[in-house]
């Protein structure tokens, strides 16, 4: 069993720990602070079949074993608790504690104390025949384990020998129960600059912690109270645990030791030495469960009353905006909203974008973006049942949120803030979108930056919103099992055989409208596929066919790089490989002598998010271009990462990445792009290039393009192309053909645009969807009039075979 070690501290009586052990005021029953949603179960009813997720067990500590050290910071302790006023043999049970929880329990809990345990698991007791106690035991470990402890009130005379002896056996912190601090809180309307104060407030705006220019994370929020003042607060801390745990607008917050400052004609608050913060859910009637930044904090009945009063006041006022948290079933196009959901799978699209596959158990009424990634690239299940798939939303997370997304664990319950529902086509890096550009087609984007509180927060499982989400999801799971059984009956292999069988006649083929148009001038009669395969190789042929299948299914793999000089073809390098080459090159920071024709300078690379630091990198410019006023038309950039180069590409027409090698400037390895032009990247052939850093000649040239740069640098420019293999069928046979040289004519898009332009990518996807899906309810795939060229070529084993290629043909949209 995997055990999560807990950093649990015990504090003076009157304090409540934020960690899973709570030591209460002397004389107070442990049930006083137990959350209302937990119910007590008698020890006699405990078994391995009992659902203990929302149950507690109450008992008196009648035996406490010694603390055993298993390893560094890993401990185990066994104790026995007994239900009060009961027979010990029948109602006593062993409790096993693990980790730091066991260590601090040993230090601060005494025999005779009364405890309430929650978040436990039940196992068989291996000592039942020896100790004659309960046949099962309780195991307390992990984040959900929680113990509330109280002890009998002290004797009336604190100077008595018994009291002195008992006090001396307790940790120093626990023995100071009578010295609990008393805090004074200042209303927000009474704040004066230059003071250190304690305040309560209702959150009306907040941002999740983000990286500041230094080493700290920064949280910003705005709070109000019945004085109707709205006060901005800023918290700086290196540790995320020290920041406020705010889940939504309307949460109640209490801050100790914040300093008031006068900024922009208004009072603001900033954390200072000894700062601590506690937050609570703002829902009226909800449990008052603290979420704290420090390991212990003071909280009594007066604080409880203050939280309830602020809840009631906020609910009665118009100080809070309407709650933006809505389920997927209520999402509307163009809306910004907060989403509470569960993470099912995750995949990196590129260095600036991550895909999160989430659900909340409800179905969005609009068609949603489908993002296709390689099965090996996705973390988590690559597919789900058809019923569950219809409830899953694909969320594209950008820029500074990518790092946060990588820290998430599958199964986490999330709240994603300021998520945007974008109608129509969406910019997805690579050929990943399979949706057409429709009004009711939605893509969910979490844009970069922290404006409007944009970000991601993991919610604890005891959150009321998570509990509601779990109930919704559990309700779906029952329906999904039934649907899976029905789908298994329908997905019979016989149906697949029927679909794969070619039509028995050409009657429909002769009358059905074609989805393609030939542009050739060949005067040849249409032929069948069987006759074509028997004919002599060479020449051109006209056929009327249907598309049976195609490769690759992941259309971004259809993009290739082609060298017209050596006729080689290669895959487009993925971002992980390219980023690695840039990272390796940026590490070469030794002294470097620029060419005589270059002027050197520095350029600021903007940070990936608001508030992030900027870097200044070395750039080299052509003296000739500078004299002609073409400063931004071409720069040579040194020491940048791939992401930084992409961000800078929007401000310069041409960027050539360079590195230091042997004290001289050189180009990067040609596995990486040698040139960036906006969103477009250009590659060179490693076999045919004679690359060297030279000054491009722009004399008499109005626009410096990729061809001029490649020629100057001695790079053999690779051309983007599309390569697909299609399996065609008619009534007589099937035939595999290639779509390559005329692929751009067929799709009416250029391969270069498809490498960088979402609209071009969508066009390719729409075309293949149209050709591979039944048309208009007729049950048949569209018919295609194609011109095929036949030729002989050597295969991988050196054997000559006849190949076929689609030529002089363009796809045309079906008329409705």
Secondary structure in CASP SS format (residue, H / E / C, confidence):
PFRMAT SS
TARGET T0000
AUTHOR 0000-0000-0000
METHOD secondary structure of the structure
MODEL  1
X C 1.00
X C 1.00
X C 1.00
X C 1.00
X C 1.00
X C 1.00
X C 1.00
X C 1.00
X C 1.00
X C 1.00
X C 1.00
X C 1.00
X C 1.00
X C 1.00
X E 1.00
X E 1.00
X E 1.00
X C 1.00
X C 1.00
X C 1.00
X E 1.00
X E 1.00
X E 1.00
X C 1.00
X C 1.00
X C 1.00
X C 1.00
X C 1.00
X C 1.00
X H 1.00
X H 1.00
X H 1.00
X H 1.00
X C 1.00
X C 1.00
X C 1.00
X C 1.00
X C 1.00
X E 1.00
X E 1.00
X C 1.00
X C 1.00
X H 1.00
X H 1.00
X H 1.00
X C 1.00
X C 1.00
X C 1.00
X C 1.00
X C 1.00
X C 1.00
X C 1.00
X C 1.00
X C 1.00
X E 1.00
X E 1.00
X E 1.00
X E 1.00
X E 1.00
X E 1.00
X E 1.00
X E 1.00
X E 1.00
X E 1.00
X C 1.00
X C 1.00
X C 1.00
X E 1.00
X E 1.00
X E 1.00
X E 1.00
X C 1.00
X C 1.00
X E 1.00
X E 1.00
X E 1.00
X E 1.00
X E 1.00
X E 1.00
X E 1.00
X E 1.00
X E 1.00
X C 1.00
X C 1.00
X C 1.00
X C 1.00
X C 1.00
X H 1.00
X H 1.00
X H 1.00
X H 1.00
X E 1.00
X E 1.00
X E 1.00
X E 1.00
X E 1.00
X E 1.00
X E 1.00
X C 1.00
X H 1.00
X H 1.00
X H 1.00
X H 1.00
X H 1.00
X H 1.00
X H 1.00
X H 1.00
X H 1.00
X C 1.00
X C 1.00
X C 1.00
X C 1.00
X C 1.00
X E 1.00
X E 1.00
X E 1.00
X E 1.00
X E 1.00
X C 1.00
X C 1.00
X E 1.00
X E 1.00
X E 1.00
X E 1.00
X C 1.00
X C 1.00
X C 1.00
X H 1.00
X H 1.00
X H 1.00
X H 1.00
X C 1.00
X C 1.00
X C 1.00
X C 1.00
X E 1.00
X E 1.00
X E 1.00
X E 1.00
X E 1.00
X C 1.00
X C 1.00
X C 1.00
X C 1.00
X C 1.00
X E 1.00
X E 1.00
X E 1.00
X E 1.00
X E 1.00
X C 1.00
X C 1.00
X C 1.00
X C 1.00
X C 1.00
X C 1.00
X C 1.00
X C 1.00
X C 1.00
X C 1.00
X H 1.00
X H 1.00
X H 1.00
X H 1.00
X H 1.00
X H 1.00
X H 1.00
X H 1.00
X H 1.00
X C 1.00
X C 1.00
X H 1.00
X H 1.00
X H 1.00
X H 1.00
X C 1.00
X H 1.00
X H 1.00
X H 1.00
X C 1.00
X C 1.00
X C 1.00
X C 1.00
X C 1.00
X C 1.00
X C 1.00
X C 1.00
X H 1.00
X H 1.00
X H 1.00
X C 1.00
X C 1.00
X C 1.00
X C 1.00
X C 1.00
X E 1.00
X E 1.00
X E 1.00
X E 1.00
X E 1.00
X E 1.00
X E 1.00
X E 1.00
X E 1.00
X E 1.00
X E 1.00
X E 1.00
X E 1.00
X E 1.00
X E 1.00
X E 1.00
X C 1.00
X C 1.00
X C 1.00
X C 1.00
X C 1.00
X E 1.00
X E 1.00
X E 1.00
X E 1.00
X E 1.00
X E 1.00
X E 1.00
X E 1.00
X C 1.00
X C 1.00
X C 1.00
X C 1.00
X C 1.00
X C 1.00
X E 1.00
X E 1.00
X E 1.00
X E 1.00
X E 1.00
X E 1.00
X E 1.00
X C 1.00
X C 1.00
X H 1.00
X H 1.00
X H 1.00
X C 1.00
X C 1.00
X C 1.00
X C 1.00
X C 1.00
X C 1.00
X C 1.00
X C 1.00
X C 1.00
X E 1.00
X E 1.00
X E 1.00
X E 1.00
X E 1.00
X E 1.00
X E 1.00
X E 1.00
X E 1.00
X E 1.00
X E 1.00
X E 1.00
X C 1.00
X C 1.00
X E 1.00
X E 1.00
X E 1.00
X E 1.00
X E 1.00
X E 1.00
X E 1.00
X E 1.00
X E 1.00
X E 1.00
X E 1.00
X E 1.00
X E 1.00
X E 1.00
X E 1.00
X C 1.00
X C 1.00
X C 1.00
X C 1.00
X C 1.00
X C 1.00
X C 1.00
X C 1.00
X C 1.00
X C 1.00
X E 1.00
X E 1.00
X C 1.00
X C 1.00
X C 1.00
X E 1.00
X E 1.00
X E 1.00
X C 1.00
X C 1.00
X H 1.00
X H 1.00
X H 1.00
X H 1.00
X H 1.00
X H 1.00
X H 1.00
X H 1.00
X H 1.00
X H 1.00
X H 1.00
X H 1.00
X H 1.00
X H 1.00
X H 1.00
X H 1.00
X C 1.00
X C 1.00
X C 1.00
X C 1.00
X C 1.00
X C 1.00
X C 1.00
X C 1.00
X E 1.00
X C 1.00
X C 1.00
X H 1.00
X H 1.00
X H 1.00
X C 1.00
X C 1.00
X C 1.00
X C 1.00
X C 1.00
X E 1.00
X E 1.00
X E 1.00
X E 1.00
X E 1.00
X E 1.00
X E 1.00
X E 1.00
X E 1.00
X E 1.00
X E 1.00
X E 1.00
X E 1.00
X E 1.00
X E 1.00
X C 1.00
X C 1.00
X E 1.00
X E 1.00
X E 1.00
X E 1.00
X E 1.00
X E 1.00
X E 1.00
X C 1.00
X C 1.00
X C 1.00
X C 1.00
X C 1.00
X C 1.00
X C 1.00
X E 1.00
X E 1.00
X C 1.00
X C 1.00
X E 1.00
X C 1.00
X C 1.00
X C 1.00
X H 1.00
X H 1.00
X H 1.00
X E 1.00
X E 1.00
X C 1.00
X C 1.00
X C 1.00
X C 1.00
X C 1.00
X C 1.00
X H 1.00
X H 1.00
X H 1.00
X H 1.00
X C 1.00
X C 1.00
X C 1.00
X E 1.00
X E 1.00
X E 1.00
X E 1.00
X E 1.00
X E 1.00
X C 1.00
X C 1.00
X H 1.00
X H 1.00
X H 1.00
X H 1.00
X H 1.00
X H 1.00
X C 1.00
X C 1.00
X C 1.00
X C 1.00
X C 1.00
X C 1.00
X E 1.00
X E 1.00
X E 1.00
X E 1.00
X E 1.00
X E 1.00
X E 1.00
X E 1.00
X E 1.00
X E 1.00
X E 1.00
X C 1.00
X C 1.00
X C 1.00
X C 1.00
X C 1.00
X C 1.00
X C 1.00
X C 1.00
X C 1.00
X E 1.00
X C 1.00
X C 1.00
X C 1.00
X C 1.00
X C 1.00
X C 1.00
X C 1.00
X E 1.00
X E 1.00
X E 1.00
X E 1.00
X E 1.00
X E 1.00
X C 1.00
X C 1.00
X C 1.00
X C 1.00
X H 1.00
X H 1.00
X H 1.00
X C 1.00
X E 1.00
X E 1.00
X E 1.00
X E 1.00
X C 1.00
X C 1.00
X C 1.00
X C 1.00
X C 1.00
X H 1.00
X H 1.00
X H 1.00
X H 1.00
X H 1.00
X H 1.00
X H 1.00
X H 1.00
X H 1.00
X H 1.00
X H 1.00
X H 1.00
X H 1.00
X H 1.00
X H 1.00
X H 1.00
X H 1.00
X H 1.00
X H 1.00
X H 1.00
X H 1.00
X H 1.00
X H 1.00
X H 1.00
X H 1.00
X H 1.00
X H 1.00
X C 1.00
X C 1.00
X H 1.00
X H 1.00
X H 1.00
X H 1.00
X H 1.00
X H 1.00
X H 1.00
X H 1.00
X C 1.00
X C 1.00
X C 1.00
X C 1.00
X C 1.00
X C 1.00
X H 1.00
X H 1.00
X H 1.00
X H 1.00
X H 1.00
X C 1.00
X C 1.00
X E 1.00
X C 1.00
X E 1.00
X E 1.00
X E 1.00
X C 1.00
X C 1.00
X C 1.00
X C 1.00
X C 1.00
X C 1.00
X C 1.00
X E 1.00
X E 1.00
X C 1.00
X H 1.00
X H 1.00
X H 1.00
X H 1.00
X H 1.00
X H 1.00
X C 1.00
X C 1.00
X C 1.00
X C 1.00
X C 1.00
X E 1.00
X E 1.00
X E 1.00
X E 1.00
X E 1.00
X E 1.00
X E 1.00
X E 1.00
X E 1.00
X E 1.00
X E 1.00
X E 1.00
X C 1.00
X C 1.00
X C 1.00
X H 1.00
X H 1.00
X H 1.00
X H 1.00
X E 1.00
X E 1.00
X E 1.00
X E 1.00
X C 1.00
X C 1.00
X C 1.00
X C 1.00
X C 1.00
X C 1.00
X E 1.00
X E 1.00
X E 1.00
X C 1.00
X C 1.00
X C 1.00
X H 1.00
X H 1.00
X H 1.00
X H 1.00
X H 1.00
X H 1.00
X H 1.00
X H 1.00
X H 1.00
X H 1.00
X H 1.00
X H 1.00
X C 1.00
X C 1.00
X C 1.00
X C 1.00
X C 1.00
X C 1.00
X E 1.00
X C 1.00
X C 1.00
X C 1.00
X C 1.00
X E 1.00
X E 1.00
X E 1.00
X E 1.00
X E 1.00
X E 1.00
X E 1.00
X E 1.00
X C 1.00
X C 1.00
X C 1.00
X C 1.00
X C 1.00
X C 1.00
X C 1.00
X C 1.00
X C 1.00
X E 1.00
X E 1.00
X E 1.00
X E 1.00
X E 1.00
X E 1.00
X E 1.00
X E 1.00
X H 1.00
X H 1.00
X H 1.00
X H 1.00
X H 1.00
X C 1.00
X C 1.00
X C 1.00
X C 1.00
X C 1.00
X C 1.00
X C 1.00
X E 1.00
X E 1.00
X E 1.00
X E 1.00
X C 1.00
X C 1.00
X C 1.00
X H 1.00
X H 1.00
X H 1.00
X H 1.00
X H 1.00
X H 1.00
X H 1.00
X C 1.00
X C 1.00
X C 1.00
X C 1.00
X C 1.00
X C 1.00
X E 1.00
X E 1.00
X E 1.00
X E 1.00
X E 1.00
X E 1.00
X E 1.00
X C 1.00
X C 1.00
X E 1.00
X E 1.00
X E 1.00
X E 1.00
X C 1.00
X C 1.00
X C 1.00
X C 1.00
X C 1.00
X C 1.00
X C 1.00
X E 1.00
X E 1.00
X E 1.00
X C 1.00
X C 1.00
X E 1.00
X E 1.00
X E 1.00
X C 1.00
X E 1.00
X C 1.00
X C 1.00
X C 1.00
X C 1.00
X C 1.00
X C 1.00
X C 1.00
X C 1.00
X C 1.00
X C 1.00
X C 1.00
X C 1.00
X C 1.00
X C 1.00
X C 1.00
X C 1.00
X C 1.00
X C 1.00
X C 1.00
X C 1.00
X C 1.00
X H 1.00
X H 1.00
X H 1.00
X H 1.00
X H 1.00
X H 1.00
X H 1.00
X H 1.00
X C 1.00
X C 1.00
X C 1.00
X E 1.00
X C 1.00
X E 1.00
X E 1.00
X E 1.00
X E 1.00
X C 1.00
X E 1.00
X E 1.00
X E 1.00
X E 1.00
X E 1.00
X E 1.00
X C 1.00
X C 1.00
X C 1.00
X C 1.00
X E 1.00
X E 1.00
X E 1.00
X E 1.00
X E 1.00
X E 1.00
X C 1.00
X C 1.00
X C 1.00
X H 1.00
X H 1.00
X H 1.00
X H 1.00
X H 1.00
X C 1.00
X C 1.00
X C 1.00
X H 1.00
X H 1.00
X H 1.00
X H 1.00
X C 1.00
X C 1.00
X C 1.00
X H 1.00
X H 1.00
X H 1.00
X H 1.00
X H 1.00
X H 1.00
X H 1.00
X H 1.00
X H 1.00
X H 1.00
X H 1.00
X H 1.00
X H 1.00
X H 1.00
X H 1.00
X C 1.00
X E 1.00
X C 1.00
X C 1.00
X C 1.00
X C 1.00
X C 1.00
X C 1.00
X E 1.00
X C 1.00
X E 1.00
X E 1.00
X E 1.00
X E 1.00
X E 1.00
X E 1.00
X E 1.00
X E 1.00
X E 1.00
X E 1.00
X E 1.00
X E 1.00
X C 1.00
X C 1.00
X C 1.00
X C 1.00
X C 1.00
X E 1.00
X E 1.00
X E 1.00
X E 1.00
X E 1.00
X E 1.00
X E 1.00
X E 1.00
X C 1.00
X E 1.00
X E 1.00
X E 1.00
X C 1.00
X C 1.00
X C 1.00
X C 1.00
X C 1.00
END
